[in-house]
């Protein structure tokens, strides 16, 4: 089996940096013609490039426009691959729907999944980024499908994923959830009613062989946690605005720079991420998994460090997040979760870096696509 060379992978990266999707596609096509298996090409070219893009943004080396432009290159490359359809000699005769949930704009992992599944003989209906529940419902009404595959990279998208699961199962269609929004043990996926969790395209194929043809409607989520999540989401804009105000006050108090009226870059990142942070608290309440907040705290530490945030900003911002959610109808449940996670990190009983990435705009999943 031919292996993808480091030089070939680097030439793809050069095309991405140059914003040249034609050159990037040519590099990928060359590797395929030389006999490199498609999964290895996807892992070593678009996925590896996307990881570098996210790392550069997190390190404050690249701007958001730079990463968006670079991401668009791989998206164009994958879209061209997808237009080819499944190989005639491997056609399984089954159709799956691949969709990013509402407010999830990280479409590249879903594209990689779609291309990989198509390569294995499945017909793929890719609904793309920010798929509404209404659009998903219309697609499931239109024609039968084997399963719905939901992609979510940010944990703030988990409440939306729950609504997509409800819509899919109302049609009797099983759902496989995947993406870095979900934990590797599948706890969050099961909590929202997904039929299965898959961490890779290979795992999706295995799960498809095990899924029942039809599934019953999902049961409503009850209890203090889901109730708190619903209340937070109902007041999400107010809570996010409260967090934004507190973050800007922190910058004024802790990071005053004589003669410089510009907002510190670390403050800008936290302000832009405020809706996602509030959504992550709702996701933690909905699933009962405090690991969501561990990951959020780890992301915040990693973006604050290269942006020269003053000492104590993370702790003060975390306290502001706790206060923002306390002043809602969700009250004690959400506030206690945020406070408990902050205390665990401070005491050294939790990983201060978090176990996964959080919302860099293009810091995407790296599915374990195997040869």
C-alpha positions in Angstrom: 0.0 0.0 0.0 1.4 3.4 -1.0 1.7 5.8 1.9 1.1 9.5 1.8 4.4 11.3 1.8 5.2 14.3 4.0 6.1 16.3 0.9 2.7 15.6 -0.6 0.9 16.6 2.6 3.0 19.8 2.8 2.2 20.7 -0.8 -1.5 20.4 -0.1 -0.9 22.8 2.9 0.9 25.2 0.7 -2.1 25.3 -1.6 -4.4 25.9 1.3 -2.3 28.8 2.6 -2.3 30.3 -0.9 -6.1 30.0 -1.1 -5.8 27.9 -4.3 -8.5 25.2 -4.3 -7.6 24.0 -7.8 -4.0 23.3 -6.8 -5.2 21.6 -3.6 -7.5 19.3 -5.5 -4.7 18.5 -7.9 -2.4 17.5 -5.0 -5.1 15.3 -3.5 -5.9 13.7 -6.9 -2.2 13.0 -7.5 -2.0 11.1 -4.2 -5.1 9.1 -5.1 -3.7 8.2 -8.5 -0.5 7.1 -6.9 -2.4 4.5 -4.9 -2.7 6.2 -1.5 -6.0 5.0 0.1 -8.7 7.7 0.3 -9.0 7.6 4.1 -5.2 8.2 4.4 -5.4 11.1 1.9 -8.3 12.7 3.8 -6.5 12.3 7.1 -3.2 13.6 5.9 -4.4 16.5 3.7 -7.7 18.2 4.5 -8.0 17.1 8.1 -4.3 17.7 8.9 -4.6 21.1 7.3 -7.7 21.9 9.3 -5.9 21.0 12.5 -3.1 23.4 11.6 -5.5 26.1 10.9 -7.2 25.7 14.3 -3.8 25.6 16.1 -2.7 28.8 14.3 -5.9 30.6 15.4 -5.7 29.4 18.9 -2.1 30.6 19.2 -3.2 34.1 17.9 -1.0 33.6 14.8 -3.8 33.6 12.3 -6.9 35.9 12.1 -10.5 34.7 11.7 -10.5 35.9 8.0 -7.3 33.9 7.3 -8.7 30.7 8.8 -12.1 31.1 6.9 -10.3 31.5 3.6 -8.1 28.5 4.3 -11.0 26.4 5.4 -12.9 27.2 2.2 -10.2 25.6 0.1 -10.6 22.2 1.7 -14.4 22.6 1.6 -14.2 23.1 -2.2 -11.9 20.1 -2.6 -14.3 17.8 -0.6 -17.3 19.1 -2.5 -15.7 18.1 -5.8 -15.0 14.6 -4.5 -18.6 14.3 -3.3 -20.1 15.0 -6.7 -18.7 11.7 -8.0 -21.2 9.4 -6.2 -20.5 6.0 -4.8 -18.3 3.5 -6.8 -20.4 1.3 -9.0 -18.8 -1.9 -7.7 -19.4 -0.9 -4.0 -22.9 0.5 -4.1 -24.8 -0.6 -1.0 -28.1 0.7 -2.2 -28.7 2.7 1.0 -29.1 6.4 1.6 -28.0 8.3 4.7 -28.5 11.9 5.6 -25.5 13.8 7.0 -26.3 17.2 8.7 -24.7 19.7 10.9 -27.1 20.8 13.6 -28.5 24.3 13.9 -25.9 27.0 14.6 -23.1 24.5 13.8 -21.1 26.1 11.1 -18.2 23.7 11.2 -19.1 21.7 8.1 -15.7 20.2 7.2 -16.0 17.1 9.4 -19.4 16.4 7.9 -17.9 16.7 4.4 -15.1 14.3 5.3 -17.6 11.8 6.7 -19.8 12.2 3.6 -16.9 11.6 1.2 -15.8 8.6 3.2 -19.2 6.9 3.4 -19.7 7.5 -0.3 -16.4 5.8 -0.9 -17.8 2.8 0.9 -20.9 2.6 -1.3 -23.5 4.6 0.5 -25.6 7.3 -1.1 -25.2 10.5 0.9 -27.6 13.4 1.2 -25.5 16.1 2.7 -27.6 18.9 4.2 -24.6 20.9 5.3 -24.0 23.5 8.0 -26.7 25.0 10.2 -29.4 22.5 9.1 -32.8 23.6 10.5 -35.1 21.1 12.1 -37.7 22.1 9.5 -35.3 21.2 6.7 -34.4 17.9 8.2 -38.1 17.1 8.7 -38.8 18.0 5.0 -36.0 15.7 3.9 -37.2 12.8 6.0 -40.7 13.3 4.7 -39.5 13.3 1.1 -37.9 9.8 0.8 -36.8 7.0 3.1 -33.3 6.9 4.6 -31.3 4.3 6.5 -30.2 6.8 9.2 -29.5 10.4 10.1 -25.9 11.2 10.9 -25.6 14.4 13.0 -22.4 16.4 13.3 -21.6 18.8 16.0 -18.2 20.3 16.8 -19.2 22.7 19.6 -20.9 21.5 22.8 -23.1 24.5 22.6 -24.8 22.8 19.7 -25.9 19.8 21.8 -29.4 21.3 22.7 -30.0 21.8 18.9 -28.8 18.2 18.3 -31.5 17.1 20.8 -34.1 18.8 18.7 -32.8 17.1 15.5 -32.9 13.7 17.3 -36.5 14.3 18.2 -37.4 15.2 14.6 -35.6 12.2 13.2 -37.0 9.7 15.6 -40.5 11.1 15.1 -40.1 9.7 11.6 -38.8 6.4 13.0 -35.3 7.1 11.7 -32.3 6.1 13.8 -29.7 8.7 14.6 -25.9 8.4 14.9 -24.3 11.4 16.6 -20.6 12.4 16.2 -18.2 15.2 16.5 -16.1 16.8 19.3 -19.2 18.2 21.0 -19.8 14.6 22.2 -17.6 12.6 24.6 -15.9 9.5 23.5 -18.0 7.3 25.8 -21.2 8.4 24.1 -22.8 9.7 27.4 -24.0 13.0 25.8 -25.3 11.3 22.7 -27.3 8.8 24.7 -28.6 11.6 27.0 -30.2 13.4 24.0 -31.7 10.2 22.6 -29.3 9.4 19.8 -29.4 5.7 18.7 -25.6 5.6 18.7 -22.4 7.6 18.9 -19.5 7.2 16.5 -16.1 8.7 16.8 -15.0 7.9 13.2 -16.4 7.1 9.8 -15.4 3.5 10.3 -17.4 3.4 13.5 -20.4 4.9 11.6 -20.2 2.0 9.1 -20.1 -0.5 12.0 -23.1 1.2 13.7 -25.2 1.2 10.5 -25.0 -2.6 10.4 -26.3 -2.8 13.9 -29.0 -0.2 13.9 -32.7 -1.3 13.8 -34.6 -0.3 10.7 -37.1 1.8 12.8 -36.9 3.4 16.2 -39.6 4.8 18.5 -40.0 8.5 19.2 -37.6 9.9 21.8 -38.9 10.3 25.3 -39.0 13.9 26.7 -36.1 14.9 28.9 -37.3 15.6 32.5 -35.7 16.6 35.7 -33.9 19.7 37.1 -31.0 19.6 34.6 -33.1 19.6 31.4 -35.5 22.1 32.9 -32.5 24.4 33.7 -31.2 24.0 30.2 -34.5 25.1 28.7 -34.6 28.1 30.9 -31.1 29.2 30.0 -31.8 28.8 26.2 -35.0 30.8 26.6 -33.0 33.7 28.1 -29.8 33.0 26.1 -29.4 36.5 24.6 -29.9 38.2 27.9 -27.4 35.8 29.7 -24.9 36.3 26.9 -25.2 40.1 27.0 -24.7 39.9 30.8 -21.5 37.9 30.2 -20.3 40.3 27.5 -20.7 43.2 29.8 -18.9 41.5 32.7 -16.0 40.5 30.3 -15.6 44.1 29.1 -15.6 45.3 32.7 -12.8 42.8 33.5 -10.7 44.1 30.6 -11.2 47.7 31.9 -10.2 46.7 35.4 -7.4 44.2 34.8 -5.9 45.2 31.5 -5.7 49.0 31.3 -3.1 50.1 28.9 -2.2 53.8 29.0 -3.0 55.6 25.7 -4.5 52.4 24.2 -8.3 52.5 23.8 -8.5 49.3 21.8 -10.1 46.2 23.3 -7.5 43.6 24.3 -7.5 40.6 21.9 -8.3 38.2 24.7 -11.4 40.2 25.6 -12.5 40.2 22.0 -12.3 36.4 21.8 -14.3 35.9 25.0 -16.9 38.5 23.9 -17.4 36.8 20.5 -17.7 33.4 22.2 -20.2 34.5 24.8 -23.2 32.9 23.2 -21.3 29.6 22.7 -20.2 29.7 26.4 -23.8 30.1 27.6 -24.9 27.3 25.2 -22.2 25.1 26.7 -23.7 25.6 30.2 -27.1 24.7 28.8 -25.6 21.5 27.2 -24.0 20.5 30.5 -27.4 20.9 32.3 -29.2 19.0 29.5 -26.9 16.0 29.5 -25.8 16.1 33.2 -22.2 16.0 32.1 -19.9 18.5 33.8 -17.2 17.5 31.4 -18.7 20.0 28.9 -17.6 22.7 31.3 -14.2 21.2 31.8 -13.7 21.5 28.1 -15.0 25.1 28.0 -12.6 26.1 30.8 -9.7 24.4 29.1 -10.4 26.2 25.8 -10.6 29.6 27.6 -7.2 29.0 29.2 -5.6 28.1 25.9 -6.9 31.1 24.1 -6.1 33.5 27.0 -2.4 32.5 27.3 -1.1 33.5 23.8 -3.1 36.7 23.9 -1.3 37.9 27.0 -4.3 38.0 29.3 -3.3 39.3 32.8 -3.1 36.9 35.7 -6.4 36.2 37.3 -8.5 36.8 34.1 -9.6 33.2 33.7 -10.8 32.9 37.3 -12.6 36.2 37.2 -14.2 35.4 33.9 -15.3 32.0 35.1 -16.9 33.7 38.2 -18.7 36.1 35.8 -20.1 33.2 33.8 -21.4 31.6 37.0 -23.1 34.9 38.0 -24.6 35.4 34.5 -26.4 32.0 34.6 -27.4 32.4 38.3 -29.5 35.4 37.5 -31.9 33.4 35.4 -34.8 31.1 36.0 -32.3 28.2 35.8 -30.9 29.5 39.1 -29.1 27.1 41.3 -28.6 24.1 39.0 -26.6 25.9 36.3 -24.8 28.1 38.8 -23.7 25.2 41.0 -22.4 23.2 38.0 -20.2 26.1 36.9 -19.0 26.8 40.4 -18.2 23.2 41.1 -16.1 22.8 37.9 -14.2 26.0 38.7 -13.5 24.7 42.2 -12.3 21.4 40.9 -9.9 23.0 38.6 -8.6 25.4 41.3 -8.1 22.5 43.7 -6.2 20.4 41.1 -8.9 17.6 40.9 -9.8 18.4 37.3 -7.7 18.9 34.2 -7.2 22.7 33.9 -6.7 22.4 30.1 -9.9 20.5 29.4 -9.9 17.3 27.4 -11.1 18.7 24.0 -11.1 21.8 22.0 -13.8 24.4 22.2 -15.0 27.1 19.9 -12.2 28.2 17.6 -14.3 29.0 14.5 -12.4 26.4 12.4 -10.8 24.3 15.1 -12.6 21.2 13.9 -12.9 17.6 14.6 -10.3 15.2 13.4 -12.3 12.0 12.9 -10.2 8.9 13.2 -10.6 7.9 9.6 -8.6 4.7 9.1 -7.3 3.0 6.1 
